[in-house]
Amino acid sequence: MKNRLGLIAVLCFMALGSLWSQMINNEGFEGTTFPPAGWNIEGAVTRATPLVGSPAPSPANLYGNYSVLFTEYTQGLIAPKMANPYTLTISSFQIGNGLCAPLFYWSNSLTGPWTTVDTFTNISNDRWTTQTVSVGLTDVFLKISYRGPGGGQGTDIQMDNITITPTDFLFTYRTVKSGNWNDPTTWEYTRNGTTWYAANIPPSASGALTTTILSGHTVTVAANTTADEVVVNTGGTLTINSGVTFTLNNGTNGDGIDLKLNGNMNIAGTFTNTGASMTCSSGTTVTYNGSTAQTTGSGFAPTVYNLVINNPAGLTLSANLAVDTKLTMTSGSLALGAYTLAYGTSATLEYNGTTAQTVSGEWLSTMTKNITNNNTSASGVTLNGNKTAYSGILTNNQILNVATYSIAGTGTVINNKRVVSRVANPVTTSTFTQATGSIIEYSSLVTLPTPYTYQNLLLSSSSSVFPQSGIINVNETFASSNGASLNPSGYRMFFPSKYVSVGGTSNVTAFSPATYVETPSLTNAVGRTWTFTGSGSGTSSVSLHWDNAQGSGLSFPLGSKIWQYNGSSWVAVAITGAPVADGGTRMMVSFPITLGSSTGKYAVTPAGPFYYRTIASGNWANPAIWECSDNNSTWFSATVAPTDVFALTTTIRTSHTVTVAANVSADEVVVNLGGTLFIAGGSTLTLNNGAGTDLAVNGTLNIGGVLAFNSGATISYGSQAALIYSGTASQTVGAEWPSTLAIDITNNNNVGVVVDEDKTGYSGTFNNNGILVSGTYYITGSGTFINTGEVVSTVSDPVTTGTFSQPWGAIIEYTNDVTLPSPFVYQNLVLNSASTEFDLGGNIDVNETFTTQVGASLDLAGYRMFFPFKYVSVGGTSTITAFSPETYVEAPALPNSVARKWTFSGAANTTTKIYLHWDNEQGTDLDFSAGSRIWRFNGSEWVTVATAGVPVADGATRMMVSFDVTFGTKADIISQYGVTPKDETLPVELSSFTAAINSYNYVQLQWVTQSETNCAGFNIYRGLSDDFQDAELLNFFIPATNTSQSQSYLYKDTELSEDGVYYYWLANLNLDGNTEYHGPVQVSYNTNLGHTTPPVPIVNGISNLYPNPFNPVLHIEYGIKAASDVRLEIYNLRGQVVRSINQGLVQPGTKRIQWDGKSNDGQNCSSGLYTIRLFVGKDVFTRKTVLSK
């Protein structure tokens, strides 16, 4: 029976533990490929199920599912060439007893010849036998087979667990391609540096002298790996995958450097070492591109040439690090921790991410290196703090967000795309260059810095209004987003290269101008055109600029006209002011516009002449109230006010008031209905002779200054026009008031409007609220004249219009000798001609007052001057210079008197007759059959001043009585007058009241009465001044005799104890409750005789009422002997209580109460007789008083 050999060869490079006891290869045939990669077969070698044998192997599946079956000794399994000497271990199983054993052959070629090596011993029957032999061969193919009895026939053999163990396996490795570190096909190795073999195991720290990654090859570490003596050649790349640790051991072979990086290294996982060393050469790049936080690790090269950080989770230094050439931040941050980062002399920093980046430790606080921002994300690179000492060159090619920080220093910033900031001055380096197309964007509200130049300006803070604080320059465009806008705040945003600026106070959200050096097809146009687009709210001010030479020879006396090309023709869109200088080489002109409406090109020409019309009320000289048009169709805001030179016509429109506050010349002026032309005081409007009517008034012409007419100038009025004089200095009527006029005129001049001629055809309504000096002229016609002020005339009838009314307060003043017309009614009459005696031509009425000035007088000439509203008239033959009466509807404190009182004052050359008038009902039931008595109140009592006849009728409703008066005495001026029937007398007629010091050094008072009627007695009052309010009652009642004969009374005041001047009053107490007062008389007292003042006894009751009659306050004096409850009640003639005053508990003494003439509800009581009742405890005391108004 043939011997058969089964072999399972499983080759595995493990390199674990001791070098000499390790299994190098153990390649099983469990896979789908037979023979395994790198192995060959000779003959019909097949796979078979491993035999079990006796004893059975443990575990039962020790040899797997397959072994290799040899059925002929000529069959063989050929192993790859090995560069190392090694031992060969084989487990074998013979079927039967064939005295078989494994053997091997070697050859330099797979085709032979083969040399036999038979060093294995025969194996046992029916069991697995394992043997190891030494193979002292290298770099040859090894064919494994078997021998049997008689040369090897007759027995089958299975082989398994072939193990090749190198006795010396330190190689030099290098890559043959890009691939996985742990894939042997990535590598080849050599022992002698000349002959290279395909590796069957990858390099390791213990199995490789050196490991080199050649140029163009990328080796990826995909599983945890330990290595040393690694060299990455220029152009080669070592990549450590995420989640993998690459450990660099401290090797002892070679030059002692464990990693020489001459190419590139990508670290996505972890790079560590155990005391190993690493160097980087020029041009090398280390990239950290993990997805979780990474550190450089201990032993990392102290200097790298190019470092790339592309880890969103960031990199942290584990030791000090120097970057010699370039640090590239692609994503993530660099944390320095406790270590330092240094840059080489020419090193640079670049940001080139595609997602948002934030500056971290890579941008040092003091940075001298060049930085480039190439981050292409929408958010760009964001600063992490102020960069206050930057001295390199920062080139921003994408978006740099400085946030709330700034970049300062002696360096240079070149903005090629966009700087986003939340502060006003994001870059203040020594040099800041903004390339064409670059943008500065403000993402938070700031006040824009000034002066400042932007290439492009973008505002993006949500719904924010950015204020300008001065002039700014923008070389290209201005834009905004997120509802942001710019308010120029009265300043301008200049686009110097575009020859345009924009300003005003309205918000602007976008503006993009352009300009062209060309002359538009317009007469006398500036040699430049402009375009612009924009948006905003409200009206902005746009300025167009041009070089001086482009407007050479053009004159702009009326301002400038702005034109816009609509695609087929030029259309005027604005009138604005004359150009002004823009520096020394340019001119500019501004005009208002609503941004968003601008399309097409713009051009500028001189403006005018114009039609003018108002758009608001205001000063004539203020262009802002006018708009103008050169065709009376298209209107623009005016830049200069109208004059006779610039204006074709000037129209003041309805509801507008235009004030001439400085001298103006004009013609062709129209005042529309509802409009007003006001010439202010001190100003003159001069009308020139134009082509038509020079002033057409359909509204109101208000002259406070002067309206002057040059030769040929004309004025006209509409049917509803009005003329007003409102000056504060004398004005003279001119051509504005022709002799025939039908409009309303109002005079509000309180100094005087002087009429220049007879106004014989006046048919309007004249309201004279001031002074109208008609002089020698007359105002006649069918119109109405309402005099609420003063008419000054030298003719007797200055106004004879259809209606002539004089409201209260109106005055007619005559300044030349005239006979006053009769009948005539004056409200107030003034005679004002020096030393002139005017004559009455008949009775006249004066409703208020009559006065004269500068020695003028009025000869009554037997006529009367009635004051119907004052119930007084004056007449006779005297010449009077003044008369002013007044009347009161109330009865004097006289029995049976007419229920009216009168006062008057005046001046005359002789006795004048005064007539007192009253309504019939005010003298009802009075008997005047004996005539009348005229009474005058002299301040303390009523006295008779005249007797008169029986009153006579004054028309149907009044009565009157007359008496003679000599004007000019104090009594005549201040007294009130009353009228009673002639038989009524006062209770007491006093002849004298005197005071003197007698021989006993007492004050002796004496008074004499002519008659006494119904008089109860007398009281004496004493005071230290002539004011009765301060006097005190001496509390001594002297009874009256009540006789028609003359009586003399004497009273001695023995109570004085101090030196001084004393005043005394005498009061007679009448039986009807009234009290009359006389005095005061005064005396000077000296105490050298030593008299003392005896005590004055106090009695209960009302001791005095004063004044009586009273108006408006009554003083009630009373005394109480013991403390008592006191209250006061006041009754009217109907017995009703009108006022109650509760004093409460009052201590003994002389007391006073005041009554203000008001009822309990605060209403003023009417004139009349009132009863005073004083309640002291259980006692009641009564007196009467008269309230006289």
FIFIRO-259203 format. One record per residue (C-alpha): x, y, z. Coordinates in steps of 0.1 Angstrom, whole numbers, plus 5000, padded with zeros to 4 digits. Layout:
BEGIN
XYZ
...
This chain:
BEGIN
500050005000
501350344990
502350585017
500450915016
501651245032
499051515044
500351865049
498552175063
500952475062
499752785079
502153065078
501753355101
504253635110
503553705147
506853825161
505753805197
507953745228
511353585224
512953585189
514053215190
510953055203
508453215180
506253055154
506953245122
504553075098
501452865104
499552885072
496452665072
494552535042
491152625057
490352885031
489052844996
492552884980
494952584977
497852614978
498052934999
499453254985
503253234980
503252844980
503452604951
502752224946
504351954925
502251654916
498651574926
498951704962
495351744976
493551835007
491951575030
490151545063
492651505090
492851145105
492251095141
494550815150
495150665184
495450825207
493251095193
494751445193
493451695219
491651905212
489951695185
490151975159
493752045165
494451995128
491452195116
489152075088
491851995063
495351845060
497451795030
497451435015
500551294998
499950964978
503250964959
506751034971
507251234940
504651484951
505751804970
504652124987
507052404978
507652695004
508753044993
512353144995
513453245030
516253505037
516953365071
518253035084
515452855102
514052535118
511352325102
508652165124
506151915108
503351715124
502851395102
500551085101
501250765081
498450535070
499650175076
503150065087
505350195059
508350315079
507750655065
509250995074
509051365061
511951495040
512751805021
514551914989
516152254981
516752424948
517552774936
514752734910
511252594910
512252374881
515152214899
517452044901
516451944937
518851834964
517551584990
517851645027
516751345048
517051445085
513551335098
513150995115
510550745108
507150815123
504850595144
501950415129
498350545133
499250855152
500451215147
504151265152
505851605154
509551655146
511851955142
514951975121
517352255113
517552405078
520752595074
519852725040
518853075029
517453224997
516352874983
513052704976
512252425000
510052134987
508451925015
507651565007
508151215023
509950885020
508650535025
509950175024
511450074991
511850434980
508550554993
505750364975
502850194991
502050435019
499950755021
500951045045
499051345059
501051645071
499951935092
501252215115
504252305094
506152565114
509052765101
511052935129
513853165118
517053145137
517953505125
515253725110
516354095112
515754245078
515754575060
512254655048
511054895020
507854945003
507054804968
503754984966
501155184985
499154975009
498454855045
501454835069
500354485080
499954355044
503254165035
502754234999
503354605006
506854525015
510054365004
513054285025
516754215023
519554095045
522454215024
521054535010
521454384975
518954104970
515354184978
512653944985
508853974987
507953985023
505753715038
505453905070
505254285077
508054485095
507954525132
510054685159
511654345166
511854215131
513154505111
516454675110
514954965092
511655025075
511555265046
508555415028
509755504993
508755814973
505255784958
504155524983
501555575010
501555325039
498455305060
498555185096
495155025101
495854825132
497854895164
501554875154
504854915170
507955005150
511255175151
513955285127
511255405102
512255635073
509655815052
511355925021
510656255002
507356194984
506355905007
503555915032
502855745065
499155745074
497855635109
494155565107
491555685132
491255455162
494755305157
497855355178
501255365161
503955325188
507455425179
509955235200
513455345209
515455135186
519255055188
519954985151
521155235125
521755595136
519455575166
516655795150
513455605152
511455805127
513056015100
510356205083
511456325049
508056295033
504656325048
502856185078
499056175083
497856115118
494156035123
494755795152
497355805180
501055855175
503055765207
506555655215
508555505244
511555735245
511955725207
513356005187
511956165156
513256415130
511556605102
513456735072
512757035050
509557005029
507956745051
504356775062
502656635093
498856625092
496656565121
493256465107
491556265134
487956295144
488456295181
490856515202
494456455195
497856535211
501256555195
502456295220
505756285238
508856245216
507156415187
509656605166
510556945182
510557105148
508257025119
508457195086
504857185075
502057115100
498457065090
495657045116
492556905101
490856765132
487456925141
488156815177
491456995178
495056915186
496856975219
500657015222
502356755244
505756945242
507157265228
506857275191
508457475163
506957505128
509757595104
507857655072
504057655074
501257575097
497957505080
494657515099
492157315079
489757235108
489757235145
491957425169
495457415183
495757425221
499157515234
498457415270
501657465291
503857455260
505057705234
504657725197
507457885177
507657975140
510657965118
512058275102
510058245071
507158045085
503558115075
500158045089
497257945066
493557875072
492157675044
489157495059
485757435043
483857475075
483857755100
487057805119
487957985151
491458115157
493257945186
496757905199
498357905165
497958285162
500358405189
499658725209
502758875193
502758755157
505358845132
504558585106
502558615074
498958475076
496758365048
493058305051
491758065024
488857925044
485957885019
483057835043
480258085046
481358175081
485058195075
487658235102
486758395135
489158575158
489458455194
490658785209
492359115201
495559095180
497259405192
500859345181
500659195146
503659285125
503359035096
501359035064
497758905067
496258815033
492558755036
491358575005
488058465020
485958565051
487758685082
485358745112
487058965137
483958955159
484259195188
488059215185
490459405163
493859355146
496459625154
500159665151
502859765126
501959495101
499959485069
496459345063
495459285027
491759225024
490959044991
487458935000
485659005033
486259125068
483259075092
483259285123
481259385153
483459685161
483860005142
487659975135
488459605130
491859665114
494259935126
497559805114
500060035098
498959925064
495459815055
494859735018
491459655004
491659494970
489059544943
485959354952
486859324989
484259385016
484159505051
480959375068
479559495101
477559225118
476659425149
475459785154
478360035154
478860395146
480860395114
484360535118
485360855101
487260935080
487460585066
487660425032
485960095022
486259904990
482859754995
480659815027
478159555039
475859605070
474259275083
473159335119
469559235121
467159535118
469859775129
470260135118
473960225116
474660595122
477360775104
479561005125
481261175096
482261135060
483160785047
484560675013
483360364995
485260274963
482760034949
479359954965
477359964997
474859695006
472959565036
471159245047
468959115075
466959445075
470059655084
470460005070
472760305072
471560645084
473960915070
472961145099
473561445077
476961325065
477861185031
479060845018
481460924990
482160704960
485260894948
486060674919
482460684908
482061064912
478961014933
478061054970
474860994990
473761155023
470761305040
468961175071
466960885056
468060525060
469960375030
470059995025
472059974992
473860204968
475960114937
477060404914
478960434881
480160724860
481160794824
483261074809
480961184781
478861484772
475161404770
472961534741
471761834762
472462204758
475162334781
475562004799
478461894822
480861664804
480061354826
477161124832
476260904861
474160594870
473360454903
470960194919
470060184955
467360134981
466260295013
463460455032
462460815027
464261075007
468061065003
470461324990
472561224960
475461434949
476961424914
480561524911
482661624881
486161754874
486362134870
487262104834
484061904827
481962204836
484162474822
482362774808
478962684824
477162934847
474562824873
472963144887
469562974892
470962644904
471262314886
468862094866
469161724870
468261514839
467561144835
467660944803
464660724801
465860514771
464660744744
465061104756
466461314785
463761414811
464361674839
463861514873
465061774898
466062134902
468662194928
471262454940
474262594922
477262354922
479762394950
483462314952
484361954961
487962004970
490162194946
489661994915
485961894915
482462044916
479361884929
475561934930
473061754953
469461664948
466861474967
465661134955
463860824968
466360544962
464960254942
463360494916
466660564899
467260404865
469160524835
471860784832
471861124849
473161454836
473561814849
472862144832
472262504845
468662564856
466062834850
464063064847
461162904864
457562914873
457362904911
454662784935
454562704972
454662364987
454462485023
454162795045
457362985054
459763265046
459763385010
463563365010
463563005020
463862784989
462462485008
458862635006
458962654969
458962424939
459762534904
459162434868
460462544835
457362424817
454662474843
454062104842
456961914858
457862044892
460962024913
462062144948
463462494943
467062574953
466762954952
463763174961
461763354934
462563714924
461563924895
464763814877
464363434882
460563384883
458163374854
455263364878
455163314916
452063144931
451163124968
448762824970
445762754991
446462715029
450062845025
451263165042
454463325027
456263585048
458463855033
460963895060
463664075040
463364315010
462264134979
461564254943
458964054924
456264064897
453663824884
452763714919
449463534925
447963464959
445363184956
442163174975
443063045010
446663155006
448363445024
451063685015
452463855046
454964145044
456664155078
457464475096
460764635085
460564455051
459564585017
458064394988
458564594956
456364514927
457964564893
455964614861
455864264845
454064124815
450664094833
449164184866
451964214891
450064104922
446863914918
445263864953
442563594955
443463514991
444863745018
447364025015
448764105050
450964415051
453064455082
455864635064
455764815030
454264714997
455864934971
454764974935
457365064908
456165264878
453465064859
453064784885
449564674890
447464484916
444064314914
441764144938
439463844936
435963854950
436963674982
440263844987
441164025019
443564305028
445164335063
447264605078
449264465107
452364685111
453864795144
454965125130
452965395111
451865275077
450565475047
447965335024
449265294988
448065154955
446964834973
443765024984
442265194954
439465454959
436965194948
437264854964
434864574973
436964344994
437264315032
439964515049
441264465085
443464715103
445464565132
447964845133
447964995168
450265275158
448265395128
447365335092
447265665073
444665695045
446165855014
442965974996
439165964997
437865614996
434565704979
433465364966
434165124994
431664834994
433464565015
433664525053
436364725071
437364595106
439264865123
440964685153
443864935155
444265305147
443065435114
444165795106
441765915080
443066275083
441266505059
439866215038
436566035039
435565675036
432165635019
430265385000
427765095005
430164885027
430364825064
432764985088
433264825122
435365035145
436764835174
439865045176
440365415169
439565645140
441565965140
440166235118
440266615111
436766605096
433566575115
432166275095
435266055085
433165745079
429765745061
429565385048
426265205046
426865055081
429065205108
429265015140
431365075171
431664785196
432664855232
436065015235
436065185201
437265545199
436765835175
439466105179
439366445163
442666625157
441366945142
438667195151
435267065140
431667095151
430766755163
427966605142
424566555158
422866315164
425866085166
426865805189
430465765201
431765465219
434665675233
435266025222
438666195222
439466555212
443166595204
443866935189
446167165208
444267445227
441267395204
437667445216
435367205198
431667275196
428567055200
426167095171
423466915190
423066635215
425466335212
425765995228
428965865243
428665505255
431865495275
434165795281
434966135269
438566275271
440566555257
444366605251
446866885246
444567155259
441567065237
438067125252
434367095242
431867375244
428567215254
426767515238
423567435256
423467075244
423866765263
426366475261
424466155270
426165855286
423165615281
424865305295
426165505326
422665665333
424366005334
424366305310
426166635312
425066965297
424767345301
426967615286
430267525302
433367415284
434467075296
437766895291
436866555306
433866355319
433765995330
430665855348
429765525363
426565375378
425565085401
422264915403
421864925441
420365155467
422465375488
422165345526
419565615526
415965585536
413565595507
416265635480
416265555443
417665205438
420765325419
423965505427
426265705404
429865835404
431466065379
434566275375
435366555351
436766895345
435067215333
435567595332
432467665352
429467505369
428167215349
424767065350
424666695358
421666465350
421166145369
418965895352
417265575365
414865315353
411265375363
411065075386
414065185406
412065485420
408665315424
406565435454
408865725461
407166065466
408966345448
406166595451
408466815473
411266785449
414566585451
417466575474
420966485460
423266305484
426966235483
428865985504
431966145517
433665835528
432065805562
428565935558
425966055533
425566435531
423266645511
424966835483
421966975464
418266995462
416466965429
413166975413
410666695407
412266425385
411066425348
410666145323
413666055302
411865865275
409265605284
411365385307
413565625326
413365925350
415966195355
416866485378
419566755373
421766955396
424767185392
428267065400
431567235400
434166975388
437666935401
437166885438
438166565454
434666505467
433266535432
435666275419
435466005445
431966025459
428965815452
425666005446
422165905456
418766055451
415866065476
412666275479
413366605493
411766545528
414066265538
416766355563
419566175580
419266075617
422166295626
423366615609
426766685624
428167035624
431666965640
433766695657
436966805674
439666675698
441966865722
444066825755
442366995785
444167135816
444066795833
445966635805
442966445792
441866415756
438666605753
436266525724
433466755714
430866735686
427866945677
424766815659
422367045639
419566795643
418966435655
416266195644
415865835655
419365835669
419965595699
423265745709
427065765702
430165555706
433765665705
436665475688
440365525693
443365415672
447065465668
446665525630
444165685607
443065335596
439665255612
440264885609
442864915638
440665135660
439165005693
435765085708
436165285741
432965095752
431265415764
427765475751
426465835751
422665855746
421266095720
418766375727
416866335694
415966695689
415766925659
417767175679
421567205678
423166995705
426766985719
428366675734
431666635754
433666325761
436966295781
439366015774
441065945807
442565605798
445765715779
449065605796
451665635767
452865925746
451865935710
449366055683
445865915688
442965905663
439265925673
436065835654
432465925664
429765675656
426065755659
423865445664
420465475648
417265325660
416865135627
420164945633
422365145611
425565315622
427165625608
430865715613
432566055615
436266135617
438966065624
440266365644
443766345659
445666465690
449166435702
449366315738
452166355765
452166165797
454266405818
451466455842
451666085852
447965985846
447265615845
444765425824
441765295844
440564945835
437764935808
434764725819
433764455795
430064385789
428364115769
426964205735
427864355700
429864665707
430564775671
429764705634
432164875609
432064995583
428365025581
427265015552
430064775542
431564625511
433064375509
433964285546
432064365578
433964375611
431764265641
433164355675
431664205707
432464155743
431963865768
432463885806
432863505812
433863215790
430863115769
429862935737
429563195709
427863175676
426663435650
423763425626
422963665598
419463705584
418163875552
414964075550
412963755545
414063625579
416263355562
419563265578
422163335550
425363275571
426163095604
429563135622
430262915652
433063035674
432862755700
434062825735
435363185738
437363325767
436463665783
437463985765
436664195735
436563985703
436064035665
434363835638
434563915600
431763855575
432863855539
429363925525
428963555514
426363295522
426962955537
427362805502
429963065492
427763275470
427963665472
424963815489
423064085472
422864445485
420364515512
419664525549
420764235571
420164155608
423164035629
422363805659
425063715685
424363425708
426563435740
425563145762
421763195767
421863565758
421063705723
422164045710
420864195677
422264465654
421564565617
423864635588
423664735552
425664555524
426164815497
427664725463
